[in-house]
Amino acid sequence: LVQAFSNTVILQTDRTHMRTNEIEFWCILGDPHTRPDATATYLVPFKGHRLLEVSQGFNGRFSHAQEPQIHAVDIAMPIATPISAARDGIVISIKNNYSYAGTNSGFFLDKANYVQVLHEDGTYAIYGHLLMGKIDVAVGDKVKAGDLLGRSGNSGFSTGPHLHFVIQYNDQGTMKSVPFRFIQSDGSTVKPKQGMWLKPSR
């Protein structure tokens, strides 16, 4: 256990699964005092000329029933659909090296390619299951809402091609998700629900 001068825990070891001379470290991203901006707006995170369906919404039974995924959405889409930033931010993490998908094993749970974008209120968006080799941003890049991030795919724990989108934050050391509404290209705002068809962003 390591503590800062303020007695805030910044590093913790888990000895329950340790072998001799082996230490596992884990952390939760973000400021534990983050308070999500309730007025923040989010563009629909894909581009194109067609409507796409929300295949799993908030509290979805398949994989959105627990935090930090309760307020995640899955949007079914063809592979290589352009994925765009829903909100201004800075790219803080990417994964761009996996090409397979499956749900028959926990092996796939951490394999999805993704882009992670930090927002000014301390929350961060995850754009998941992207196409390997088709991420167009790098860590440290500043992005504006609507900027291209990459192309959709079918990587990791996935039953088919789709985009997994979620906004998360650090709440006193617990990772939580944030409910949100999308702004569509016609200016309307919607709470994404399973079976809903979304208009692409501008």
Buried (B, 14 or more C-beta within 10 A) or exposed (E): EEEEEEEEEEEEEEEEEEEEEEEEEEEBBBEBEBEBBEEBEBBBBBBBEEEBBBBBBBEBEEBBEEBBBBBBBBBBBEBEBBBBBBBBBBBBEBBBEBEEBEBEEEEBEEBBBBBBBBBEBBBBBBBBBBBBEBBBBEEEBEBEBBBBBBBBBBBBBBBEBBBBBBBBBBBEEEBBBBEBEBBBEEEEEBEBEBEBEBBBBB
